[in-house]
Amino acid sequence: MAPLFTFIQRVLTRCIRLPLYCYILLILCITVTEQLYPQVNRWRSIGYEFIQNQEYEKALSFFTQAIYASPQNGAIRAEYAYALQLLKRFEESLTEYTIALGLFDAPVADIKYNMALIRMQQGEYIKARGLFNEVLSINPEDLGAYLNRANSSLNLKNYAEALDDYRYYIEADPASEERQDIEQLIALLDKVKGFPSSNIDKAQLQEKQRLEEELNRIKKKLEEAQNIQTPSSENENQYLLPLR
């Protein structure tokens, strides 16, 4: 049974002293909700069909209908934010993700992952890194979060932290398609770390700049390969959505 049904039933069993018309209203609420619930999931399903066809504006309209029918559902709100993110309406998407975090059944790790990706695209790498930390505190096995945290650290020139995460990633997933690029990054980072932080001569400076340009090229390739996390409900009775 959906969380809203459970909530209404709990209220119904506890409100012993309410007038009769209140009981009637509660029963009507349960009846209407039971009728709307399958339709809500249908709207969500249609919304994702439009997303798969890259028709994001149409997807938004169906997620909007689902929100009107179930305004306290965090998973639906996250799906709406997801469509906004695909449309590159980043500030609106961040607002909707934040609202979703305060609602029931919100896929917290997925939301924070996507918010971190938005922050990366906005060049706010400190915020992105913090959000990936939060994702990993919820799901320590999320390798995508390790890889993107490494990319954030690289953008911040925190080379030691980036190296740790890149090495962890390829050790945890040795068959990764990104393995070759990451190994190149690790080799370049080791060389960049070898340069002195001060009293560097012109030749060394030029070589360091060349290495950093190569680092940025490979990093950009890795960032482009990372997908947005598709929000999914953690409640088995919700319409479950595919993860990346």
C-alpha positions as CSV (number, residue, x, y, z in Angstrom):
1,M,0.0,0.0,0.0
2,A,1.3,3.5,-0.8
3,P,2.6,5.6,2.0
4,L,-0.3,8.1,1.6
5,F,-2.8,5.3,2.1
6,T,-1.1,4.2,5.2
7,F,-1.0,7.8,6.6
8,I,-4.8,8.3,6.0
9,Q,-5.6,4.9,7.6
10,R,-3.5,5.8,10.6
11,V,-5.3,9.1,11.0
12,L,-8.6,7.3,10.6
13,T,-7.9,4.8,13.4
14,R,-6.7,7.5,15.8
15,C,-9.3,10.2,15.3
16,I,-11.8,8.6,17.7
17,R,-13.7,11.8,18.7
18,L,-14.1,13.4,15.3
19,P,-17.7,14.1,14.0
20,L,-19.1,11.7,11.5
21,Y,-18.6,14.0,8.5
22,C,-14.8,13.9,9.1
23,Y,-14.8,10.1,8.8
24,I,-16.8,10.4,5.6
25,L,-14.3,12.8,4.2
26,L,-11.4,10.6,5.1
27,I,-13.0,7.6,3.5
28,L,-13.6,9.7,0.3
29,C,-9.9,10.7,0.4
30,I,-8.9,7.1,0.5
31,T,-11.2,6.2,-2.3
32,V,-10.0,9.0,-4.6
33,T,-6.3,8.2,-3.8
34,E,-6.8,4.6,-4.7
35,Q,-8.3,5.6,-8.0
36,L,-5.5,8.1,-8.8
37,Y,-2.6,5.9,-7.8
38,P,-2.5,3.8,-11.0
39,Q,-3.0,6.9,-13.1
40,V,0.0,8.6,-11.4
41,N,2.3,5.7,-12.3
42,R,0.9,5.8,-15.8
43,W,1.8,9.5,-16.1
44,R,5.3,8.7,-14.8
45,S,5.7,5.9,-17.3
46,I,4.7,8.1,-20.2
47,G,7.0,10.8,-19.0
48,Y,9.9,8.4,-19.2
49,E,8.9,7.2,-22.6
50,F,9.2,10.8,-23.7
51,I,12.6,11.1,-22.0
52,Q,13.9,8.1,-23.8
53,N,12.8,9.8,-27.1
54,Q,14.5,13.0,-25.9
55,E,11.2,14.9,-25.9
56,Y,11.9,16.5,-22.5
57,E,9.2,19.2,-22.6
58,K,6.5,16.6,-23.1
59,A,8.0,14.5,-20.3
60,L,7.7,17.6,-18.0
61,S,4.0,17.9,-18.7
62,F,3.3,14.3,-17.5
63,F,5.5,14.6,-14.5
64,T,3.7,17.8,-13.6
65,Q,0.3,15.9,-13.7
66,A,1.8,13.3,-11.4
67,I,3.0,16.0,-9.0
68,Y,-0.5,17.5,-8.8
69,A,-1.9,14.1,-8.0
70,S,0.8,13.2,-5.4
71,P,2.4,16.4,-4.3
72,Q,4.3,14.9,-1.3
73,N,6.0,12.2,-3.3
74,G,9.8,12.9,-3.5
75,A,10.5,10.4,-6.2
76,I,8.0,12.1,-8.6
77,R,9.5,15.5,-7.8
78,A,12.9,14.2,-8.5
79,E,11.8,12.9,-11.9
80,Y,10.5,16.3,-12.7
81,A,13.8,17.8,-11.7
82,Y,15.6,15.2,-13.8
83,A,13.7,16.3,-16.9
84,L,14.6,19.9,-16.2
85,Q,18.3,18.9,-15.9
86,L,18.1,17.2,-19.3
87,L,16.8,20.5,-20.7
88,K,19.8,22.2,-19.1
89,R,17.5,24.3,-16.9
90,F,19.9,23.9,-14.1
91,E,18.8,26.4,-11.5
92,E,15.2,25.2,-11.8
93,S,16.4,21.6,-11.5
94,L,18.4,22.3,-8.4
95,T,15.4,24.0,-6.8
96,E,13.1,21.0,-7.6
97,Y,15.8,18.5,-6.4
98,T,16.0,20.4,-3.1
99,I,12.2,20.3,-2.6
100,A,12.3,16.5,-3.4
101,L,14.8,15.9,-0.6
102,G,12.2,17.2,1.9
103,L,9.5,14.8,0.7
104,F,8.8,11.1,1.5
105,D,10.3,8.4,-0.7
106,A,12.9,10.7,-2.2
107,P,15.8,8.8,-3.8
108,V,18.4,10.8,-1.9
109,A,21.6,9.4,-3.3
110,D,20.4,9.8,-6.9
111,I,19.3,13.4,-6.2
112,K,22.6,14.4,-4.7
113,Y,24.5,12.7,-7.5
114,N,22.6,14.7,-10.1
115,M,22.9,17.9,-8.1
116,A,26.7,17.3,-8.0
117,L,26.8,16.9,-11.8
118,I,24.9,20.2,-12.2
119,R,27.5,21.9,-10.0
120,M,30.3,20.5,-12.1
121,Q,28.7,21.8,-15.2
122,Q,28.4,25.2,-13.5
123,G,32.1,25.1,-12.6
124,E,31.3,24.9,-8.8
125,Y,33.7,22.1,-8.1
126,I,33.9,22.5,-4.3
127,K,30.1,22.1,-4.0
128,A,30.2,19.2,-6.5
129,R,32.9,17.4,-4.5
130,G,30.9,17.9,-1.2
131,L,27.8,16.4,-2.8
132,F,29.7,13.4,-4.1
133,N,31.0,12.9,-0.6
134,E,27.4,12.8,0.6
135,V,26.5,10.3,-2.1
136,L,29.4,8.0,-1.0
137,S,28.3,8.3,2.6
138,I,25.0,6.8,1.5
139,N,26.3,4.4,-1.1
140,P,30.0,3.7,-0.6
141,E,30.0,1.4,-3.7
142,D,28.9,4.1,-6.2
143,L,31.9,4.1,-8.5
144,G,30.5,6.9,-10.6
145,A,30.7,9.1,-7.6
146,Y,34.3,8.2,-7.0
147,L,35.2,9.0,-10.6
148,N,33.3,12.3,-10.6
149,R,34.8,13.2,-7.3
150,A,38.2,12.6,-8.8
151,N,37.3,14.9,-11.7
152,S,36.2,17.6,-9.3
153,S,39.4,17.3,-7.3
154,L,41.4,17.5,-10.6
155,N,39.6,20.7,-11.5
156,L,40.5,22.1,-8.1
157,K,44.1,21.0,-8.6
158,N,43.8,18.7,-5.6
159,Y,46.0,16.2,-7.3
160,A,46.6,13.9,-4.3
161,E,42.9,13.4,-3.7
162,A,42.2,12.9,-7.4
163,L,44.9,10.2,-7.6
164,D,43.4,8.4,-4.7
165,D,39.9,8.3,-6.3
166,Y,41.2,7.4,-9.8
167,R,43.2,4.5,-8.4
168,Y,40.3,3.3,-6.3
169,Y,38.0,3.4,-9.3
170,I,40.2,1.3,-11.6
171,E,41.0,-1.2,-8.8
172,A,37.3,-1.6,-8.1
173,D,36.3,-1.9,-11.8
174,P,39.4,-3.2,-13.7
175,A,37.2,-3.9,-16.8
176,S,36.0,-0.3,-17.0
177,E,35.8,1.3,-20.4
178,E,37.5,4.4,-19.0
179,R,40.5,2.4,-17.6
180,Q,43.0,3.4,-20.3
181,D,42.1,7.1,-20.0
182,I,42.3,6.9,-16.2
183,E,45.7,5.2,-16.3
184,Q,46.9,8.0,-18.5
185,L,45.6,10.6,-16.0
186,I,47.3,8.8,-13.2
187,A,50.7,8.8,-15.0
188,L,50.3,12.5,-15.9
189,L,49.3,13.4,-12.3
190,D,52.4,11.6,-11.0
191,K,54.5,13.7,-13.3
192,V,52.8,17.0,-12.4
193,K,53.2,16.3,-8.7
194,G,56.9,15.9,-9.3
195,F,57.4,19.6,-10.2
196,P,58.4,21.9,-7.4
197,S,55.7,24.3,-6.1
198,S,58.2,27.3,-6.2
199,N,61.4,28.3,-7.9
200,I,60.4,26.6,-11.1
201,D,62.3,27.5,-14.2
202,K,60.8,28.4,-17.6
203,A,61.3,25.0,-19.2
204,Q,59.7,23.2,-16.2
205,L,56.8,25.6,-16.2
206,Q,56.2,25.0,-19.9
207,E,56.3,21.3,-19.5
208,K,54.0,21.5,-16.5
209,Q,51.5,23.5,-18.5
210,R,51.7,21.0,-21.3
211,L,50.9,18.2,-18.9
212,E,48.0,20.1,-17.3
213,E,46.5,20.7,-20.8
214,E,46.7,17.0,-21.5
215,L,45.1,16.3,-18.1
216,N,42.2,18.6,-18.9
217,R,41.7,17.0,-22.3
218,I,41.4,13.5,-20.8
219,K,39.3,14.7,-17.9
220,K,36.8,16.4,-20.2
221,K,36.5,13.1,-22.1
222,L,35.7,11.3,-18.9
223,E,33.2,13.9,-17.8
224,E,31.3,13.6,-21.1
225,A,31.1,9.8,-20.6
226,Q,29.3,10.2,-17.2
227,N,25.5,9.9,-17.3
228,I,22.9,11.6,-15.2
229,Q,21.5,9.4,-12.5
230,T,17.9,8.4,-13.3
231,P,15.9,8.9,-10.1
232,S,14.3,5.8,-8.7
233,S,12.0,5.2,-5.8
234,E,13.3,3.1,-2.9
235,N,9.8,2.0,-2.1
236,E,9.0,-1.3,-3.9
237,N,5.4,-0.3,-4.4
238,Q,6.4,2.8,-6.4
239,Y,6.9,2.8,-10.1
240,L,10.6,1.7,-10.3
241,L,12.7,3.5,-12.9
242,P,15.9,2.2,-14.5
243,L,19.3,3.3,-13.1
244,R,22.2,4.2,-15.3
